């Protein structure tokens, strides 16, 4: 998962249709890791393929989103956008790509507009890491 931030503090999100819930969902960009690929290289590739945006990403942490059902690990990367131009060719089920402020994202979570667990968990992990870094300094 890539939590990409612009210099103005806005975060990149994609809106896509999710068949299991039969709903559209705003999410941070994410994707699969191909055989022989590192998580970082996979995320950089997926980010560019899905959005056209490029960023200097650093691993924030990892977690198992549904440990009782699946061994899939979520790698959470955070970084600043180095190329901010959004693609006009959407892939897969993506129907919109947009930058949001943290306050907007918080409101979207609280209102139920963002319900996707990987995104909510990843944002929580980032906030914990940033708070710890701030307190350590």
Secondary structure, 3 states (H helix, E strand, C coil): CEEEECCCCCEEEEEEEECCCCEEEEECECCCCCCCCCHHHHHHHHHHHHHCCEEEEEEEEEECCCCCCCCCCEEEEEEEEEECCCCCCCCCCEEEEEEECHHHHHHHHHHCCCCCHHHHHHHHHHHHHHHHHHHHC
